[in-house]
Amino acid sequence: MDKNPHKGHRQRVKARVINEGIDSFEDHQILELLLFYCIPMKDTNELAHALIRHYGSLSGVLDADPRDLCELAGVTENTAVLLSLMPSLARRYQQGKFKQKAVLGSTTAAGEYTMALFTGRLNEAFYVICLDSQNQVNQATLLHEGTINEAPVYPRLIVETALRHQAASIILAHNHPGGSQQPSPADVAVTKKIKAATEAIAITVVDHIIVAGDGYFSFAENRIL
């Protein structure tokens, strides 16, 4: 009789993923599965539980700084890198789902595209999405990371980016990590400055979208532009 209750456990978990997906998995089971690939020949269930207790949730573990994971949680560098890679990998996946020439002809399309840009981002970031005359994306450029009221989001940089990518129009986008979808006075003020600068070169700001939580706020939809 086999006295090792864990024998074959990893294979059973992998088979379950293949057959069922992970929708029915608990958070600690998903983390345990990830840990299989950087911690060989060892039960990772206890570590998965410990990490979630320490950081409060699966998302908290994946959002943790890899150096913090190594120093405070005591995991190896390989484990820390794998876990911290997940949010960025999810963002890359979401962006890859959109065609290179995605058409952003509606607020819904622009909102979904924009939300993909901010998947897994913990810090505020500011994008300029350059569109051609058919509302197809020429380029989505990360212009700055940091709060808008402190950021060098100068109209000149917006204009240079729009001209470089031959934009007929642009969509501005930034996120409020952990905050409200509603625009701040600084958000409104910087939008007006950018709109005035681009209108001088016949490039229209068609929207400014703020991403927060699982939704977004559209300046155009709310008639702020």
C-alpha positions as CSV (number, residue, x, y, z in Angstrom):
1,M,0.0,0.0,0.0
2,D,1.3,3.4,-1.0
3,K,1.8,5.5,2.2
4,N,2.5,8.8,0.3
5,P,-0.9,10.6,-0.1
6,H,0.7,13.3,-2.3
7,K,2.0,10.8,-4.9
8,G,0.5,11.8,-8.3
9,H,-1.0,15.0,-6.9
10,R,0.7,17.3,-9.4
11,Q,-0.4,15.1,-12.3
12,R,-4.0,15.0,-11.1
13,V,-4.0,18.8,-10.8
14,K,-2.6,19.3,-14.3
15,A,-5.2,16.8,-15.7
16,R,-7.9,18.8,-14.0
17,V,-6.7,22.0,-15.6
18,I,-6.7,20.3,-19.0
19,N,-10.1,18.8,-18.6
20,E,-11.9,21.6,-16.7
21,G,-9.9,24.8,-16.8
22,I,-9.3,26.7,-13.6
23,D,-12.7,28.4,-13.1
24,S,-13.5,26.1,-10.2
25,F,-10.1,26.4,-8.5
26,E,-9.7,28.2,-5.3
27,D,-7.1,31.0,-5.2
28,H,-4.6,28.9,-3.2
29,Q,-5.0,26.0,-5.7
30,I,-4.1,28.3,-8.6
31,L,-1.1,29.6,-6.8
32,E,-0.1,26.1,-5.8
33,L,-0.3,25.1,-9.5
34,L,2.0,28.1,-10.5
35,L,4.5,27.1,-7.9
36,F,4.8,23.6,-9.4
37,Y,6.8,25.1,-12.2
38,C,9.5,26.7,-10.0
39,I,9.6,24.4,-7.0
40,P,10.2,20.8,-8.1
41,M,9.6,17.7,-6.1
42,K,8.0,19.5,-3.1
43,D,4.5,20.1,-1.8
44,T,3.6,23.7,-2.6
45,N,0.2,23.8,-1.0
46,E,1.5,25.1,2.4
47,L,3.5,27.8,0.7
48,A,0.5,28.9,-1.4
49,H,-1.6,29.3,1.7
50,A,1.2,31.1,3.5
51,L,1.7,33.6,0.6
52,I,-2.0,34.4,0.4
53,R,-2.2,34.9,4.2
54,H,0.7,37.2,4.0
55,Y,-0.5,39.3,1.0
56,G,-4.2,39.0,1.6
57,S,-5.2,37.6,-1.8
58,L,-4.0,35.9,-5.0
59,S,-3.8,39.3,-6.7
60,G,-1.9,40.7,-3.8
61,V,0.7,37.9,-4.2
62,L,1.0,38.4,-7.9
63,D,1.3,42.2,-7.5
64,A,4.0,42.0,-4.9
65,D,7.5,43.3,-5.7
66,P,9.8,40.3,-6.5
67,R,12.4,41.6,-4.1
68,D,9.7,41.7,-1.4
69,L,8.7,38.2,-2.2
70,C,12.3,37.1,-1.7
71,E,13.0,39.0,1.4
72,L,9.8,38.9,3.3
73,A,8.1,35.7,2.0
74,G,11.4,33.8,1.7
75,V,10.8,32.4,-1.8
76,T,13.6,31.9,-4.3
77,E,14.3,34.4,-7.1
78,N,12.9,32.0,-9.7
79,T,9.6,31.8,-7.8
80,A,9.5,35.6,-7.3
81,V,10.1,36.3,-11.0
82,L,7.5,33.8,-12.1
83,L,4.8,35.2,-9.8
84,S,5.5,38.8,-10.5
85,L,5.5,38.1,-14.2
86,M,1.8,37.1,-14.2
87,P,0.1,40.6,-14.3
88,S,2.4,41.8,-17.1
89,L,1.8,38.6,-19.0
90,A,-1.9,39.0,-18.6
91,R,-1.6,42.6,-20.0
92,R,0.4,41.4,-23.0
93,Y,-2.2,38.7,-23.6
94,Q,-5.0,41.2,-23.6
95,Q,-3.2,43.5,-25.9
96,G,-2.4,40.7,-28.3
97,K,-6.1,39.8,-28.6
98,F,-6.6,43.1,-30.5
99,K,-5.5,43.2,-34.1
100,Q,-2.7,45.6,-34.9
101,K,-5.3,47.7,-36.7
102,A,-8.0,47.6,-34.1
103,V,-11.0,49.8,-35.0
104,L,-12.0,52.1,-32.2
105,G,-15.2,53.5,-33.8
106,S,-17.3,53.4,-30.6
107,T,-16.9,54.2,-26.9
108,T,-17.3,50.5,-26.1
109,A,-14.5,49.5,-28.5
110,A,-12.2,52.2,-27.2
111,G,-13.0,51.3,-23.6
112,E,-12.3,47.6,-24.0
113,Y,-9.0,48.4,-25.9
114,T,-7.9,50.9,-23.3
115,M,-8.7,48.5,-20.4
116,A,-6.4,46.0,-21.9
117,L,-3.5,48.5,-21.9
118,F,-3.8,48.8,-18.1
119,T,-4.2,45.2,-17.1
120,G,-2.0,44.5,-14.1
121,R,-0.6,48.0,-13.8
122,L,-0.2,49.2,-10.2
123,N,1.0,52.7,-11.0
124,E,-0.8,55.4,-12.9
125,A,0.2,55.6,-16.5
126,F,-0.8,57.8,-19.4
127,Y,-1.2,56.6,-23.0
128,V,-1.8,58.3,-26.3
129,I,-3.7,56.2,-28.8
130,C,-3.1,57.4,-32.4
131,L,-5.9,56.7,-34.9
132,D,-6.0,57.0,-38.7
133,S,-8.9,58.5,-40.6
134,Q,-10.8,55.2,-40.4
135,N,-10.5,55.1,-36.5
136,Q,-7.9,52.3,-36.8
137,V,-5.1,52.2,-34.2
138,N,-1.8,53.3,-35.7
139,Q,0.0,53.2,-32.3
140,A,-0.7,53.2,-28.6
141,T,2.2,55.0,-26.9
142,L,3.0,54.9,-23.2
143,L,3.8,58.5,-22.6
144,H,4.4,58.7,-18.9
145,E,4.0,56.7,-15.6
146,G,3.0,58.8,-12.6
147,T,0.1,60.9,-11.5
148,I,-1.1,63.4,-14.1
149,N,-1.0,66.4,-11.9
150,E,2.7,65.7,-11.4
151,A,3.4,64.2,-14.8
152,P,5.2,66.0,-17.6
153,V,2.2,65.4,-19.9
154,Y,3.0,68.4,-22.0
155,P,0.9,69.2,-25.0
156,R,4.1,69.3,-27.0
157,L,4.8,65.6,-26.3
158,I,1.3,64.7,-27.4
159,V,1.6,66.7,-30.6
160,E,5.0,65.1,-31.4
161,T,3.6,61.6,-30.8
162,A,0.5,62.3,-32.9
163,L,2.6,63.6,-35.8
164,R,5.1,60.8,-35.6
165,H,2.4,58.2,-36.0
166,Q,0.4,60.2,-38.6
167,A,-2.7,60.4,-36.5
168,A,-5.9,61.8,-37.8
169,S,-7.2,61.8,-34.2
170,I,-6.1,60.6,-30.8
171,I,-7.6,59.0,-27.7
172,L,-6.0,59.9,-24.4
173,A,-6.1,57.3,-21.6
174,H,-4.9,56.9,-18.1
175,N,-5.7,54.8,-15.0
176,H,-6.6,55.4,-11.4
177,P,-5.2,52.4,-9.6
178,G,-7.4,51.6,-6.7
179,G,-9.3,54.8,-7.2
180,S,-12.5,56.3,-8.7
181,Q,-13.3,56.3,-12.3
182,Q,-14.4,59.9,-12.1
183,P,-12.0,62.5,-13.5
184,S,-10.2,64.9,-11.1
185,P,-9.9,68.6,-11.8
186,A,-6.4,68.0,-12.9
187,D,-7.6,65.4,-15.4
188,V,-10.1,67.8,-16.9
189,A,-7.5,70.7,-17.0
190,V,-4.8,68.7,-18.8
191,T,-7.3,67.4,-21.3
192,K,-8.4,70.9,-22.2
193,K,-4.7,71.9,-22.7
194,I,-4.0,68.9,-24.9
195,K,-7.2,69.4,-26.9
196,A,-6.3,73.1,-27.6
197,A,-2.8,72.1,-28.7
198,T,-3.8,69.3,-31.1
199,E,-6.6,71.3,-32.7
200,A,-4.0,73.8,-33.8
201,I,-2.5,71.1,-36.0
202,A,-5.9,69.7,-37.1
203,I,-5.8,66.6,-34.9
204,T,-8.9,65.8,-32.9
205,V,-8.9,64.5,-29.3
206,V,-11.9,62.2,-29.7
207,D,-11.9,60.9,-26.1
208,H,-10.1,60.7,-22.8
209,I,-10.7,57.4,-21.0
210,I,-10.0,56.8,-17.4
211,V,-9.7,53.1,-16.3
212,A,-10.3,52.2,-12.7
213,G,-11.2,48.8,-11.2
214,D,-13.2,46.8,-13.7
215,G,-14.6,49.7,-15.7
216,Y,-13.8,53.0,-17.3
217,F,-15.0,56.6,-17.7
218,S,-15.3,58.2,-21.1
219,F,-15.0,62.0,-21.4
220,A,-16.8,61.9,-24.8
221,E,-19.6,59.8,-23.5
222,N,-20.1,62.2,-20.6
223,R,-19.8,65.2,-22.8
224,I,-16.8,66.7,-21.1
225,L,-14.8,67.1,-24.3
